[in-house]
Amino acid sequence: MVKYQDDALDRTFAALSDPTRRALLARLGEQDGLSVSELAAPFPVSLPAIMKHLDVLTDAGLIVREKTGRTVSCRLTAQPMEQAMNWLNRYAQFWSEKFDRLAAFVEEDTWPMQPSTPIPAQPLPQPNVQASRSRAGSARGRKKSTPPGRKPRS
């Protein structure tokens, strides 16, 4: 089995898996260069919790933090997101081709026509009564089997 390993891509998807981190990225997408306290303001979590989320985003390379005096501001970086989009686009193209082929198959005019009148049901065959009696007679004369691992008594 082939193992595809790209740590940067793994970190990107792991960072994007959390809704709070996605919301932080969305806020930075609307207004780049927000301070940490401005980013944290609308969230009902503590500032240390937001800092941990920002650490994950920084480790994934999705944001860059810059300190000016006592203020730390954050801004988006594009490269990790571009790599993730390229990876997703390969699979989007694959599935798009599959769905296009399925749609073409479904839309073909070569489907067999449905009969307008129902086909009458065939009667089911009746069991052979003679055969069932002969089986019952032979079942009486059978020897009982012994459990596995035991020898029959003589």
N, C-alpha and C positions, 0 to 999 in steps of 0.2 A: 504494500500500500504506500502510495506517495504521500509524504507529509509536507504540506505547504506551511511554512512558518515565516511570518513577517511580524516581528515584534511591534513595529511602529503601527501597523494596521490593527493589530490586536489591541494596543493601547487606545487607538482612536475609537474603535467600536466599543470598548469597555467604557470609555469616558462618555460616549454618546448614549449608553444604555440607561443612564439615570435621567429622569425628567427634570430634576432641579438643574443639572448641568446643561441640559438642552435649553432650558429657559434662560440660564445665564448667557449662553451663546447667542440666543435670539435677542436678548437685550443689547449685547455688544454688536450684533448685526444692525440694529436700529440706530445705535449711537456709540460709535467707537471711542475708546479712550475714557471710559467711565472709571471713577475711583471705586475701590473695594466697597466703601460704605454706600456709595450710590447704587452699586450693583446689588448689595444686600438688602436695601431698603424695602422692596416689595415682598420679600420672602418671610414667612412666619417661622424662620429658624434663626438660631444664634449666629453671631458673627464668626465664632470659631468654626461652626459647621460650614458656613459659606467659604471660609478660608481652606478647609479641607477639600471642598469641591473644586476650588480654584487650583489647588495643588495637583489634583488629578488632571484637570484640563491643561495645566502647564506641563506636566510630565508627558502628556500625549502630544504636546506641541501645538495644541489648538489655540492657545492664547499665549501672549507674552506680557509679563508684568514689568512695569518701569516705575522706579521710585524717584520722585522729585520732592526733596525736602522730607516732610513727614507723610506725604500723600503717595499711595501706590495706585497707579492706574493700570487698566488692562485693555488690551486690544487683541483682535483676532489675527490669526495667521492662517494662510490659505493652504500651504502644502499638504498637511495631513488630511484635510478634507478633500483635496483634489485626488489624493491616492485612494481614499475610500470611495469617492465617486467613480473613479476609473474601474475599481474592482466591481462595484455594483453594476456599472454599465455593461460589463462583459456578460453578466448573467441576465440583465434586462434584454440585451440583444438576443441571447439564446432563447429566452422564453417568448419574446416577441415573434421570432421565427416559428416556434412551435405553435403558437396561437394562430398565426397567419395560416399555417398549413391546416390546422384544425378547422378554421373558418372556411377555407376553400373547400375542404372535404364536405362539410355540412351543407354548403351552398350549391354543391353539384346537383345537376338535373338528372342524373342517371339513377336515382333511387327507384327501386321497384314499386310499381303501382299497388296500392292496397285493393284487395277485392271488395266489390260493393256488397256482395252477399256473403254472410258467414259460411265457412265450410262446416258441413254437418259432422258431429262428433262420431267417431267410430266406436262400436260396442267393445267393451273390455273382454278379453278371452276368459272363459270359465276355467277354474282349476280342475285338473284331472282327478276325479274321486278315486279311481282305481289305483293310481300311483300313491296317493296318500295312505291308503289302507296297507299297501305292501310295505311302506316305510314303517308304519306303526308295528307291524308284525316282527320286523327284523330288530326293532329297538328293544324288544323283550329279551332277546337272546344274547345281548351284548354283555361282555365281562366288564366289571367295574375297573377303572384304572387305579393304580396305586399312586400315592403322593410322591413327588420327586424326591429322590434320595433314599427311598425305602424299597426293599426287595419284597416281592410277594411271598406270602406264606405258602408252604407246600403241604 
